[in-house]
Amino acid sequence: MWRFCDNAPMNLLAIETATEACSVALLHGDALIDRSELAPRRHAELALPMAEELLAEAGIARRQLDAIAVGQGPGAFTGVRLAISVAQGLALALDIPVVPVSSLAALAMQAPGNGAAILAAIDARRGEIYAGVFRFNADDLIEPLDAERVLAASALELPGTEAWNVLGTGWSAYSDAIRERLPSPPRWADGDRYPQARDVARLAAPLFAAGKGVPPEQALPVYLRDKVALTLEEQQQQAT
C-alpha cells in the first residue's frame, strides 16, 4: 500500500477522457493547473502532450509524481479505455499508484453548492444515460447517494429528495424525459458540462493521502454496460 507523506507537497497528475472533453490536471501542493479541450476523437493525440505541458509549467519531472489519478468512467468506451491505459502506462513506468475516480462524481463536482441533491447524467447514446446521484459533504467534495447506473432517461428513479441540480450531456439530450422524473423543476441545470481532470484530482487527493491508491493493473474501467460494442448488424439497424 502506498501512503502519502504529509511533510511533502503532493504531486498528482489527473487524466479524464470519458466524454468529448479531453482534460489533464496537475495538483502540486496547493496549486492546481489544468488543460481541457472539447476534442472528440482526438484524445489520444492530446492527453500526453497536455500532461507534459503541465509538468513543464510547474517545473516538475515525471519522476517527481506521487500518483496518477484517472476518471475511470462511465462514458464513451474508447475514451474510458484510453484514460485507463495512459494512467496505467505512466504509473507502471514510474512505479507509483493509480487513484481511480468516478467520471460521474467528477462531473457532479461542477454543480453549485446550493443545498440541492445532484444528478450527473452523461449521454450514453441508444436512448440511455449514465446516471449518478450525489451531494456535497462537509469538505465540499462529492459523495454518492445511490449506485451509478445506465438506463433509459424515462426509467430514471431518484431518491426522495425534493430539490435537484442536474448537469451533463444527458440533460441536454433528454431533458424532457428527465424533467418528468424529477419531483419539481431543477433548481439549477446545465447540459454543457463534462467531467474534468481538475475535479478528478480534487477527489483523488484525499483518497491517495489515505493510502487508497491501487497498483496500476488494478485500475479498471467502469463501463456500466455489460455490452460496450455493437455488432455490424446492430449498427446498421440503428442507422435505419
ABEGO torsion letter per residue (X at the ends): XBBBBAABBBBBBBBBAABABBBBBBBBEABBBBBBBBBBGAAAAAAAAAAAAAAAAAGBBAAABABBBBBAOBEBAAAAAAAAAAAAAAAAAAGBBBBBBBAAAAAAAABBBAGBBBBBBBBAEGGBBBBBBBBBBAAGBBBBABBBBBBBAAABBBBBBABBBBBEAAAAAAAAAAAAABABBBABBBAABBBBAAAAAAAAAAAAAAGABBBAAABBBBAGBABABBBAAAAAAAAX
